[in-house]
Amino acid sequence: MQCTNGYGILPVRCGYPLIHAIRRQKCWLASLALVLLVAGAAPAQVEPTLPKITVGIEKAKGPNDVAATLQILFVLTVLSLAPALLILTTSFVRIVLVLSFVRNALGTMQMPPNLVLIGLSLFLTFFVMAPVWKRVHDDALQPYLNSQIGYEEALRKGVKPLRQFMFRQTRDKDLALFIRLSKHPRPRTPDDVPTHVLIPAFVISELKTAFQIGFIIYIPFLIVDLVVASALMSMGMMMLPPVTISLPFKILLFVMVDGWHLIVKSLMLSFH
């Protein structure tokens, strides 16, 4: 039996699958064209735009451009030296050393951890230096930003409160040492002392003060260690480390006297 399907007479039965007839008539070309049409109609994928940062060197058009470039270099230099300035020209050295002595005297190894000690030292430093930095902000930074004073005058006024703080904490003996080593003429007033001479004198003075406080902190804990060691020796327990027994007693003693309160109070009062 033959039947027609619009393309002519096919030598197949009327129940023959339609797909076979399409293949025989090479209708795959129409299917391919349809696929291409759909692909062409699909919206093109938009590539995301990313910002591009460029750093270039151009010819300066005037003295103002050169001055701006030098100011940027100076700011970058100050930012790179900011950690050293924060450590060596503030109360941070004394505070962090005393807190480290407390931990070593207790014998608690890494408790409190270094992150806690450094964080507490930083916030105590901000507390001690807040009046100094407020004077720097009011006398130097704000007038300079408001174009009321020049750069050199702002630097001179900004360093003055910091120098006064360091002079109060620096021993005359240490200051005389660095003045003599630098072969600088004997100063008549504090303003005659260069800053590069004052800073190392201030640092070694802070180290000495911190070690003196640390020695005082060690005494009561040393007594506890001696008492525990003597008790163990009298009982014949020579193989038992005294630190194992004395550590709980030292922690108990430190908690009962509210040690952190006393240490922080003594530190804050030592700067006045």
C-alpha positions as CSV (number, residue, x, y, z in Angstrom):
1,M,0.0,0.0,0.0
2,Q,1.3,3.5,-0.9
3,C,0.5,6.8,0.4
4,T,1.4,10.4,-0.3
5,N,2.8,13.0,2.1
6,G,3.2,16.1,0.0
7,Y,6.7,15.1,-1.3
8,G,5.4,12.5,-3.7
9,I,4.6,8.9,-3.5
10,L,6.7,7.0,-0.9
11,P,7.3,3.3,-1.2
12,V,6.4,2.8,2.4
13,R,3.4,1.9,4.4
14,C,1.2,4.6,5.8
15,G,2.2,3.5,9.3
16,Y,6.0,3.9,8.6
17,P,7.6,6.3,11.1
18,L,7.7,9.9,10.0
19,I,11.4,10.4,11.1
20,H,12.4,7.8,8.5
21,A,10.7,9.8,5.8
22,I,12.4,13.0,6.9
23,R,15.8,11.4,6.8
24,R,15.1,10.0,3.3
25,Q,14.1,13.5,2.1
26,K,17.3,15.0,3.7
27,C,15.4,17.3,6.0
28,W,18.3,17.4,8.4
29,L,19.4,20.5,6.5
30,A,16.3,22.2,7.7
31,S,17.0,21.1,11.3
32,L,20.5,22.4,11.1
33,A,19.2,25.8,9.9
34,L,16.8,25.9,12.7
35,V,19.5,25.3,15.3
36,L,21.7,28.0,13.8
37,L,18.7,30.4,13.8
38,V,18.1,29.7,17.5
39,A,21.8,30.2,18.4
40,G,21.9,33.4,16.5
41,A,18.8,34.7,18.3
42,A,20.2,34.0,21.8
43,P,21.5,37.1,23.5
44,A,25.3,37.5,23.6
45,Q,26.9,37.0,26.9
46,V,28.1,40.4,28.3
47,E,31.5,40.2,29.8
48,P,31.9,41.9,33.2
49,T,33.8,45.2,33.2
50,L,36.6,45.3,35.8
51,P,38.3,48.5,36.9
52,K,41.9,49.0,35.8
53,I,44.5,50.8,38.0
54,T,47.4,52.4,36.3
55,V,50.4,54.1,37.7
56,G,52.4,56.3,35.4
57,I,55.1,58.9,35.4
58,E,54.4,62.1,33.6
59,K,56.4,65.2,33.1
60,A,55.8,67.8,35.8
61,K,54.1,71.0,34.6
62,G,55.3,73.2,37.4
63,P,56.7,73.4,40.9
64,N,53.4,72.5,42.5
65,D,53.4,69.0,40.8
66,V,56.9,68.4,42.1
67,A,55.9,69.5,45.6
68,A,52.8,67.2,45.6
69,T,55.0,64.2,44.5
70,L,57.4,64.8,47.3
71,Q,54.6,65.1,49.8
72,I,53.2,61.7,48.7
73,L,56.6,60.1,49.0
74,F,57.0,61.6,52.5
75,V,53.6,60.3,53.6
76,L,54.4,56.8,52.3
77,T,57.7,56.9,54.2
78,V,55.9,58.0,57.4
79,L,53.4,55.2,57.0
80,S,56.1,52.6,56.6
81,L,57.8,53.9,59.8
82,A,54.6,54.3,61.8
83,P,54.9,51.0,63.8
84,A,58.5,51.9,64.9
85,L,57.3,55.4,65.8
86,L,54.4,54.0,67.8
87,I,56.7,51.6,69.7
88,L,59.7,53.8,70.3
89,T,58.2,57.2,71.0
90,T,55.2,56.3,73.2
91,S,54.5,54.3,76.4
92,F,54.1,51.0,74.5
93,V,57.6,49.7,75.4
94,R,57.2,50.0,79.2
95,I,53.6,48.6,79.1
96,V,54.3,45.5,76.9
97,L,57.5,44.6,78.9
98,V,55.8,44.8,82.3
99,L,52.9,42.7,81.1
100,S,55.4,40.1,79.7
101,F,57.1,40.1,83.1
102,V,53.8,39.4,84.8
103,R,53.1,36.4,82.5
104,N,56.7,35.0,83.0
105,A,56.5,35.4,86.8
106,L,53.2,33.5,86.9
107,G,54.8,30.8,84.8
108,T,51.6,30.3,82.7
109,M,53.7,29.9,79.5
110,Q,51.5,31.4,76.7
111,M,48.5,32.5,78.9
112,P,47.5,35.2,78.2
113,P,48.5,34.8,74.6
114,N,50.7,37.3,72.8
115,L,47.7,38.7,70.9
116,V,46.0,39.6,74.1
117,L,49.1,41.2,75.7
118,I,49.9,43.3,72.6
119,G,46.3,44.3,72.2
120,L,46.0,45.4,75.8
121,S,49.3,47.2,75.5
122,L,48.1,49.1,72.5
123,F,44.9,50.2,74.1
124,L,46.7,51.2,77.3
125,T,49.1,53.2,75.1
126,F,46.2,55.0,73.4
127,F,44.9,55.8,76.9
128,V,48.2,57.2,78.1
129,M,49.0,59.1,74.9
130,A,45.5,60.5,74.3
131,P,46.2,64.0,75.9
132,V,49.5,64.2,73.9
133,W,47.8,63.3,70.6
134,K,44.9,65.7,71.3
135,R,47.4,68.5,71.6
136,V,49.1,67.4,68.3
137,H,45.7,67.4,66.6
138,D,44.6,70.8,68.0
139,D,47.9,72.6,67.6
140,A,49.3,71.2,64.4
141,L,47.1,68.9,62.4
142,Q,43.9,71.0,62.2
143,P,45.6,74.3,61.5
144,Y,47.6,72.7,58.8
145,L,44.5,71.1,57.2
146,N,42.7,74.5,57.4
147,S,45.7,76.1,55.6
148,Q,46.3,78.3,58.6
149,I,50.0,77.3,59.1
150,G,52.6,75.8,56.8
151,Y,54.1,72.4,56.7
152,E,57.3,73.1,58.6
153,E,55.4,75.0,61.4
154,A,52.9,72.1,61.6
155,L,55.7,69.6,62.0
156,R,57.4,71.7,64.7
157,K,54.2,72.2,66.7
158,G,53.2,68.5,66.3
159,V,56.5,67.2,67.6
160,K,56.6,69.5,70.6
161,P,54.0,67.7,72.8
162,L,55.6,64.4,72.0
163,R,59.0,65.7,72.9
164,Q,57.6,67.0,76.2
165,F,56.2,63.6,77.0
166,M,59.6,61.9,76.3
167,F,61.5,64.5,78.3
168,R,59.4,63.7,81.4
169,Q,60.1,60.0,81.1
170,T,63.8,60.2,80.2
171,R,66.6,60.2,82.8
172,D,69.2,62.9,82.7
173,K,72.0,60.3,82.7
174,D,70.7,58.6,79.6
175,L,70.1,61.9,77.8
176,A,73.6,63.0,78.7
177,L,75.0,59.8,77.3
178,F,73.6,60.3,73.8
179,I,74.4,64.0,73.8
180,R,78.0,63.1,74.5
181,L,78.1,60.3,72.0
182,S,76.6,62.5,69.3
183,K,79.3,65.2,70.1
184,H,76.5,67.7,70.2
185,P,77.1,71.0,72.1
186,R,75.8,71.0,75.6
187,P,72.2,72.1,75.4
188,R,71.0,75.0,77.6
189,T,67.3,74.3,77.1
190,P,65.2,71.2,76.2
191,D,64.6,72.8,72.7
192,D,68.3,72.5,72.0
193,V,68.2,68.7,72.3
194,P,67.7,67.1,68.8
195,T,64.9,64.6,68.4
196,H,67.2,61.9,67.1
197,V,69.2,62.2,70.4
198,L,66.1,62.3,72.6
199,I,64.5,59.1,71.2
200,P,67.2,56.6,72.0
201,A,67.6,58.1,75.5
202,F,63.9,57.8,76.0
203,V,63.9,54.1,74.9
204,I,66.7,53.0,77.2
205,S,65.1,54.9,80.1
206,E,61.8,53.0,79.4
207,L,63.7,49.7,79.3
208,K,65.3,50.4,82.7
209,T,61.9,51.4,84.2
210,A,60.2,48.3,82.9
211,F,62.9,46.0,84.2
212,Q,62.7,47.7,87.7
213,I,58.9,47.1,87.8
214,G,59.4,43.6,86.5
215,F,61.9,42.8,89.4
216,I,59.3,44.0,91.9
217,I,56.6,41.8,90.3
218,Y,58.9,38.7,90.5
219,I,59.5,38.9,94.2
220,P,56.2,37.6,95.6
221,F,56.0,34.8,93.0
222,L,59.6,33.9,93.8
223,I,58.7,33.5,97.5
224,V,55.8,31.2,96.6
225,D,58.2,29.1,94.5
226,L,60.7,28.9,97.4
227,V,58.1,27.9,99.9
228,V,56.7,25.2,97.6
229,A,60.2,23.8,96.8
230,S,61.1,23.7,100.5
231,A,57.9,21.8,101.3
232,L,58.5,19.3,98.6
233,M,62.1,18.8,99.7
234,S,61.0,18.2,103.4
235,M,58.6,15.6,102.2
236,G,61.2,13.9,100.1
237,M,59.5,14.6,96.8
238,M,62.6,15.7,95.0
239,M,61.5,14.2,91.6
240,L,58.3,16.4,91.5
241,P,58.9,19.7,89.8
242,P,58.0,22.6,92.2
243,V,56.5,24.6,89.3
244,T,53.7,22.0,89.0
245,I,52.6,22.6,92.6
246,S,53.4,26.3,92.8
247,L,51.5,27.4,89.6
248,P,48.0,27.0,91.1
249,F,49.1,28.8,94.3
250,K,50.6,31.7,92.3
251,I,47.4,32.0,90.2
252,L,45.3,32.0,93.3
253,L,47.5,34.6,94.9
254,F,47.3,36.8,91.8
255,V,43.5,36.5,91.6
256,M,43.0,37.2,95.3
257,V,45.0,40.5,95.3
258,D,43.3,41.5,92.0
259,G,46.7,41.5,90.2
260,W,45.7,42.9,86.8
261,H,44.0,45.9,88.5
262,L,47.1,46.6,90.6
263,I,49.5,46.1,87.6
264,V,47.5,48.4,85.3
265,K,47.0,51.0,88.0
266,S,50.8,51.1,88.8
267,L,51.6,51.4,85.1
268,M,49.2,54.3,84.5
269,L,50.5,56.1,87.6
270,S,54.1,55.6,86.6
271,F,53.6,58.0,83.6
272,H,52.4,60.9,85.8
